[in-house]
Amino acid sequence: MKIIGIDPGLRNMGWGVIAVEGPRLRHLDNGIVHSEAGELGPRLAALYRGLRAVIARHAPDAAAVEQTFVNKDALGTLKLGQARGIALLAPAEAGLEIGEYAPNAVKKTVVGVGHAAKEQIQHMVRFMLPGVEFAGPDAADALAVAICHAHHLQGRALRIKASA
């Protein structure tokens, strides 16, 4: 199974694709879809086109998107929410099942604590996906989201198997 993790952002939308083979995880690719400063509509369109191209190229079986947090800047939060809408729309349009995870849930799954620093997350992603080279911090976060989703799916499969 291939999973794409997405870290929503209006300027930089990180993505990472992993393969899940039983309990094993393998890095396939990661990157960042960029949008240039300017009007919101064209920026969202650029993110959408870029993410659709990534999904078409890698043909994942499932997607996972990090939930956004509310910060003190209401306008910034609103714009981030719109970028998150693109992060949900592109995989939904491709027919993918989408998992959504709070940042603390991703950190807890990958590092073991919900308030881990970015460096700790990147260290554990490197440990879980040996040889990975990050396209940037947003791509590293997206891989962490994909890992979180993989662990969630593995846990769900075990629960279903145990109840059968």
C-alpha positions as CSV (number, residue, x, y, z in Angstrom):
1,M,0.0,0.0,0.0
2,K,1.2,3.5,-0.8
3,I,0.3,6.4,1.4
4,I,0.7,10.1,0.7
5,G,1.1,12.4,3.7
6,I,0.3,16.1,3.2
7,D,1.4,19.0,5.4
8,P,-0.8,21.9,4.3
9,G,0.6,25.3,3.8
10,L,-0.2,28.3,1.6
11,R,3.4,29.0,0.6
12,N,4.8,25.5,1.0
13,M,2.7,22.4,0.9
14,G,4.8,19.4,1.9
15,W,4.1,15.9,0.7
16,G,5.7,12.5,1.3
17,V,4.9,9.1,-0.1
18,I,5.7,5.9,1.7
19,A,5.1,2.2,1.0
20,V,3.6,0.0,3.7
21,E,4.5,-3.7,3.4
22,G,3.2,-5.5,6.5
23,P,5.0,-3.9,9.4
24,R,7.7,-2.4,7.2
25,L,7.7,1.2,6.0
26,R,9.7,2.4,3.0
27,H,10.3,5.9,1.7
28,L,9.3,6.4,-2.0
29,D,9.5,10.2,-2.5
30,N,8.9,13.6,-0.9
31,G,8.8,17.2,-2.0
32,I,7.1,20.6,-1.6
33,V,4.5,22.2,-3.8
34,H,5.2,26.0,-3.8
35,S,2.9,28.9,-4.4
36,E,4.2,32.4,-5.1
37,A,3.1,35.5,-3.3
38,G,0.1,37.2,-4.8
39,E,-3.6,36.8,-5.1
40,L,-5.1,33.9,-3.1
41,G,-7.0,32.3,-6.0
42,P,-4.0,31.7,-8.2
43,R,-2.0,30.5,-5.2
44,L,-4.6,27.9,-4.3
45,A,-4.9,26.9,-8.0
46,A,-1.1,26.3,-8.1
47,L,-1.2,24.2,-5.0
48,Y,-4.1,22.2,-6.4
49,R,-2.4,21.5,-9.7
50,G,0.9,20.6,-8.1
51,L,-0.7,18.2,-5.6
52,R,-2.8,16.6,-8.3
53,A,0.3,16.0,-10.4
54,V,2.1,14.4,-7.4
55,I,-0.9,12.1,-6.8
56,A,-1.1,11.2,-10.5
57,R,2.6,10.4,-10.6
58,H,2.7,8.3,-7.4
59,A,-0.8,6.7,-7.5
60,P,-1.2,6.3,-3.7
61,D,-3.8,4.1,-2.2
62,A,-4.6,6.4,0.8
63,A,-3.9,9.9,2.0
64,A,-3.3,11.6,5.3
65,V,-3.5,15.3,6.0
66,E,-2.4,17.2,9.1
67,Q,-5.0,19.2,10.8
68,T,-4.3,22.9,11.2
69,F,-4.1,24.7,14.5
70,V,-5.6,28.1,15.2
71,N,-3.0,30.8,15.8
72,K,-3.3,34.4,16.9
73,D,-3.5,35.7,13.4
74,A,-7.1,35.1,12.3
75,L,-6.4,36.0,8.6
76,G,-3.4,33.7,8.5
77,T,-5.5,30.9,10.1
78,L,-8.2,31.4,7.5
79,K,-5.7,31.3,4.6
80,L,-4.1,28.1,6.0
81,G,-7.5,26.6,6.3
82,Q,-8.1,27.3,2.6
83,A,-4.8,25.6,1.7
84,R,-5.9,22.7,3.9
85,G,-9.0,22.5,1.8
86,I,-6.8,22.0,-1.3
87,A,-4.9,19.3,0.6
88,L,-8.2,17.5,1.2
89,L,-9.7,18.1,-2.2
90,A,-6.9,16.8,-4.4
91,P,-6.8,13.3,-2.8
92,A,-10.6,13.2,-2.4
93,E,-11.0,13.9,-6.1
94,A,-8.6,11.0,-6.8
95,G,-10.9,8.7,-4.8
96,L,-8.5,8.2,-1.9
97,E,-9.5,7.5,1.6
98,I,-8.2,10.4,3.7
99,G,-7.1,10.3,7.3
100,E,-6.8,13.5,9.3
101,Y,-4.5,13.9,12.3
102,A,-3.8,16.6,14.8
103,P,-0.2,17.7,15.0
104,N,0.1,16.3,18.5
105,A,-1.2,13.0,17.4
106,V,1.4,12.8,14.6
107,K,4.2,13.7,17.1
108,K,3.0,11.2,19.6
109,T,2.9,8.4,17.0
110,V,6.3,9.2,15.5
111,V,8.3,10.4,18.5
112,G,6.3,9.1,21.5
113,V,5.4,12.5,22.9
114,G,2.8,15.0,21.7
115,H,4.9,18.1,22.1
116,A,8.1,17.0,20.3
117,A,10.3,19.5,18.5
118,K,10.7,19.5,14.7
119,E,14.3,18.1,15.1
120,Q,13.0,15.1,17.1
121,I,10.4,14.4,14.5
122,Q,12.9,14.6,11.6
123,H,15.3,12.3,13.6
124,M,12.6,9.6,14.1
125,V,11.4,9.9,10.4
126,R,15.1,9.3,9.4
127,F,15.2,6.3,11.8
128,M,11.9,4.8,10.4
129,L,12.8,5.5,6.8
130,P,16.5,4.8,6.5
131,G,18.3,6.8,3.8
132,V,15.6,9.4,3.4
133,E,16.6,12.9,2.2
134,F,14.1,15.6,3.0
135,A,13.1,18.2,0.3
136,G,12.6,20.5,3.3
137,P,11.0,20.7,6.7
138,D,7.5,20.6,5.3
139,A,8.2,17.4,3.4
140,A,9.6,15.9,6.6
141,D,6.4,16.8,8.4
142,A,4.4,15.2,5.5
143,L,6.3,12.0,5.8
144,A,5.5,12.0,9.6
145,V,1.8,12.4,8.7
146,A,2.1,9.4,6.3
147,I,3.8,7.3,9.0
148,C,1.1,8.2,11.5
149,H,-1.6,7.1,9.0
150,A,0.3,3.8,8.3
151,H,0.4,3.1,12.1
152,H,-3.3,3.9,12.4
153,L,-4.2,1.6,9.6
154,Q,-2.0,-1.2,11.0
155,G,-3.6,-0.9,14.4
156,R,-7.1,-1.0,12.8
157,A,-6.2,-4.1,10.9
158,L,-5.0,-5.8,14.0
159,R,-8.2,-4.9,15.9
160,I,-10.3,-6.3,13.0
161,K,-8.2,-9.4,12.9
162,A,-8.5,-9.9,16.7
163,S,-12.3,-9.5,16.7
164,A,-12.8,-12.0,13.8
